[in-house]
């Protein structure tokens, strides 16, 4: 089994099978999650200094900050899943 990678912007990739959720960073509960992840050293910032537009929750408990829209990430995940289904 090969690991499928999803492009999350600026040359950064995340393993598609590790992503549990893609959420917007604006709400208070998400901000609390971000603070907790930073305290536990489980926060990964791949925005390259740009505004955070999406937060990816990984199965390891890590949170990844991305500078692309959540819809874009979801679309890339869906196209990755469809490509995998046609390969089988």
trRosetta pair geometry for C-beta under 8 A, 3 or more apart (Angstrom, degrees):
i j d omega theta_ij theta_ji phi_ij phi_ji
3 15 5.2 -50 -175 -130 116 108
3 16 7.9 159 178 29 68 79
3 17 6.9 -109 -139 21 75 116
4 15 7.2 102 72 -158 51 61
4 16 4.4 -26 95 24 101 128
4 17 6.8 102 44 -25 91 91
4 80 5.4 133 156 -176 136 120
4 84 6.5 -72 -59 -70 155 122
5 13 4.0 20 175 172 122 130
5 14 6.9 142 -155 67 72 27
5 15 6.2 -50 -100 -96 64 44
5 16 6.6 -171 -118 -24 10 88
6 13 6.4 148 68 -156 36 75
6 14 5.4 -27 59 62 93 81
6 15 7.7 49 12 148 85 6
6 16 4.7 106 -32 -82 107 88
6 19 7.0 -24 29 -17 145 145
6 73 6.9 75 150 -156 133 77
6 76 5.1 118 -157 125 101 118
6 77 5.8 -8 -108 -80 148 70
6 80 5.9 -81 -88 -38 94 155
7 12 7.4 113 -158 79 56 49
7 13 5.7 -40 -95 -97 48 81
7 76 6.3 -122 50 -154 78 154
8 12 5.2 -51 66 97 93 99
8 13 6.6 149 10 -112 86 25
8 14 5.4 43 -25 -5 132 107
8 46 5.9 65 103 98 120 144
8 54 7.9 -130 -156 79 103 127
8 56 7.0 -71 -118 -25 144 147
8 64 7.0 -4 166 138 170 133
8 66 4.5 -97 175 -118 110 132
8 68 6.4 -160 -172 29 56 121
8 73 6.3 24 -117 -108 84 107
9 12 6.1 -2 72 45 57 100
9 46 6.7 136 71 129 94 105
9 47 7.8 15 95 -120 137 41
9 48 7.8 -136 127 11 105 115
9 66 5.8 130 22 -166 124 95
9 67 5.4 -145 124 59 164 86
9 68 4.5 179 -56 -29 127 114
10 46 6.9 179 62 164 114 87
10 48 4.8 -142 -180 -9 171 144
10 67 7.1 44 -13 44 123 123
12 46 4.2 -171 131 -165 175 135
12 66 7.8 -156 85 -116 130 93
14 18 6.7 -117 166 66 93 112
14 19 6.2 82 125 -61 127 110
14 56 6.3 -2 -161 125 179 164
14 58 7.5 -130 -168 -88 124 116
14 64 6.1 -152 -90 32 141 176
15 18 4.3 66 84 3 103 115
15 19 7.6 -177 92 -22 58 81
16 19 6.1 -52 -158 17 39 112
16 77 5.9 152 -145 -128 104 81
16 80 5.2 -144 -108 125 159 154
16 81 7.7 -167 165 -59 140 76
18 58 4.9 4 149 -151 101 98
18 59 5.3 -120 -158 20 64 100
18 60 6.9 -8 -164 -10 116 97
19 22 6.8 14 177 -54 124 89
19 56 5.5 -58 -129 -169 104 112
19 57 7.4 98 -160 71 61 52
19 58 6.2 -51 -98 -102 44 64
19 59 7.9 -68 -27 -22 6 84
19 77 6.6 -106 77 -104 145 135
20 57 4.8 -60 65 102 102 97
20 58 6.5 131 4 -145 93 13
20 59 5.5 126 -47 -69 111 69
21 56 7.4 167 87 -154 51 46
21 57 4.3 15 52 40 93 118
22 54 5.7 -12 -172 -170 95 118
22 55 7.5 154 -158 76 47 46
22 56 5.6 -15 -104 -102 73 72
22 57 7.7 -144 -68 17 30 77
22 70 4.7 150 141 -151 106 92
22 73 4.8 -179 -135 95 151 130
22 74 5.5 -149 58 -62 147 86
22 77 7.5 -160 -24 -11 138 144
23 30 5.9 -160 124 -106 129 130
23 54 7.2 133 70 -160 33 66
23 55 5.1 -29 69 64 85 97
23 57 6.8 36 4 -19 112 108
23 70 6.6 -10 -158 -111 4 142
24 27 7.1 86 90 -7 93 91
24 30 7.1 -132 93 -31 54 172
24 53 7.5 -45 -131 175 74 52
24 54 6.9 -54 -99 -108 44 53
24 55 7.3 43 140 15 6 93
24 70 5.8 -86 -66 -22 71 140
25 30 5.5 -160 -144 131 41 136
25 31 7.3 85 176 -73 76 69
25 34 7.1 46 -146 -53 101 143
25 52 5.0 32 -3 119 163 116
25 53 7.3 -146 10 -155 110 9
25 54 7.3 -177 -28 -130 95 6
25 55 5.0 115 -79 -33 86 113
25 65 7.3 37 -81 -128 141 93
26 30 6.9 56 54 54 33 136
27 30 4.8 92 63 10 83 103
27 31 7.0 -145 100 -7 43 88
28 31 5.5 -54 -146 36 34 114
28 32 6.5 37 155 -21 66 101
29 32 5.6 -51 -150 33 34 112
29 33 6.6 38 150 -20 65 102
30 33 5.4 -49 -151 34 37 115
30 34 6.4 40 150 -21 66 103
30 55 6.1 157 -167 30 119 156
31 34 5.5 -51 -149 34 34 114
31 35 6.5 35 152 -19 65 103
32 35 5.7 -51 -148 35 33 111
32 36 6.3 33 154 -17 65 107
33 36 5.8 -59 -149 39 30 110
33 37 6.2 29 155 -19 66 108
33 55 7.6 114 94 154 126 153
33 57 7.9 -44 168 -96 147 111
33 63 6.4 131 139 -77 103 149
34 37 5.7 -54 -143 38 30 110
34 38 6.3 30 156 -19 64 106
34 43 6.5 70 -160 -113 68 130
34 55 7.0 -99 -76 -121 105 144
34 63 6.2 -129 -105 108 63 160
34 65 7.8 58 -127 -73 118 111
35 38 5.8 -55 -148 36 29 111
35 39 6.4 32 152 -21 63 106
36 39 5.6 -53 -150 34 32 114
36 40 6.4 17 156 -6 65 109
37 40 5.9 -64 -146 47 31 102
37 42 4.5 -97 -160 81 80 89
37 43 4.3 112 122 -66 105 88
37 61 7.5 179 -114 151 94 79
37 62 7.0 98 -154 -150 121 39
37 63 4.3 -41 -123 16 175 119
38 41 7.5 30 -173 -80 33 31
38 42 7.9 -104 -61 52 20 58
38 43 4.4 -10 -81 -3 65 146
40 61 7.6 -54 110 138 150 123
42 60 7.6 -157 -151 117 118 93
42 61 5.5 -33 -176 116 158 92
42 62 4.6 -133 -180 -105 90 61
42 63 6.6 83 122 13 87 75
43 62 7.3 172 -84 -161 22 73
43 63 5.4 -15 -114 66 69 97
43 65 7.1 28 -178 -19 92 106
44 62 5.9 28 -7 175 111 119
44 63 7.1 -179 28 89 72 46
44 64 4.7 -21 73 -109 106 73
44 65 7.0 -167 93 19 52 73
45 52 7.9 -79 -136 -85 91 114
45 64 7.9 171 -84 -159 21 53
45 65 4.7 -7 -119 52 64 121
46 64 6.1 3 9 -174 113 99
46 65 6.5 169 32 78 62 64
46 66 5.8 -5 73 -99 102 66
46 67 7.5 -126 106 -2 67 87
47 50 4.8 -137 170 57 93 74
47 51 7.1 -140 -166 77 135 14
47 52 5.5 -79 -80 -81 146 69
47 65 5.3 -42 -33 123 109 104
47 66 6.5 154 -80 -157 73 17
47 67 4.1 111 -140 -52 77 104
48 67 6.8 -75 39 -5 83 145
50 67 3.9 57 85 -132 122 146
51 67 6.4 107 69 -135 49 91
52 55 7.0 37 171 -65 120 81
52 65 4.6 -56 -120 -167 121 109
52 66 7.1 90 -146 61 71 32
52 67 6.5 -82 -105 -89 35 60
53 66 6.8 -62 60 100 78 73
53 67 5.8 72 12 -162 100 34
53 68 6.1 -124 68 98 126 12
53 69 5.3 -60 143 -88 134 43
53 70 7.0 -141 136 -27 84 70
54 65 7.8 144 83 -160 53 43
54 66 4.5 -20 68 65 100 105
54 67 7.9 -92 27 -12 84 5
54 68 6.2 -26 12 79 127 59
54 69 6.4 94 -47 169 115 17
54 70 4.3 152 -111 -74 110 69
54 72 7.8 -126 -34 53 149 92
54 73 5.4 157 162 -6 168 140
55 63 5.7 -13 -172 -171 103 106
55 64 7.1 147 -162 73 51 49
55 65 6.1 -22 -106 -101 72 59
55 66 7.5 -178 -85 21 24 81
56 63 7.0 149 74 -161 51 52
56 64 4.1 -14 56 57 106 104
56 66 6.2 54 -17 -13 108 120
56 73 6.8 -139 -81 -174 111 157
57 63 6.1 -20 -101 -106 59 75
58 61 7.0 -36 80 37 83 21
58 62 4.5 0 47 62 126 89
58 63 7.3 -156 12 -79 86 27
58 64 6.6 71 -32 -15 111 106
66 73 6.5 101 83 -70 160 134
68 72 4.7 -89 156 77 112 140
68 73 6.2 133 95 -49 109 88
69 72 4.4 100 63 -2 85 103
69 73 7.3 -155 96 -2 49 82
70 73 5.6 -54 -150 37 38 110
70 74 6.1 38 152 -19 70 107
71 74 5.6 -53 -143 40 32 112
71 75 6.2 36 155 -22 65 106
72 75 5.7 -52 -147 35 28 112
72 76 6.5 27 154 -17 62 105
73 76 5.8 -57 -151 37 31 110
73 77 6.4 32 151 -19 65 105
74 77 5.6 -53 -148 36 33 112
74 78 6.3 33 153 -20 66 105
75 78 5.7 -53 -145 36 31 111
75 79 6.3 27 157 -15 65 105
76 79 5.9 -52 -143 39 31 107
76 80 6.2 37 153 -23 63 107
77 80 5.5 -56 -150 35 30 115
77 81 6.4 31 152 -20 65 105
78 81 5.6 -53 -148 36 32 112
78 82 6.3 31 154 -17 65 105
79 82 5.6 -50 -144 38 34 112
79 83 6.3 38 154 -22 64 105
80 83 5.8 -54 -149 35 29 112
80 84 6.5 31 151 -20 62 105
81 84 5.7 -53 -150 34 32 113
81 85 6.5 33 152 -21 64 105
82 85 5.6 -52 -148 33 34 112
82 86 6.6 28 155 -15 65 105
83 86 6.0 -58 -150 37 31 106
83 87 6.5 34 152 -24 64 107
84 87 5.7 -56 -150 32 32 114
84 88 6.9 32 156 -25 64 103
85 88 6.2 -54 -155 25 32 110
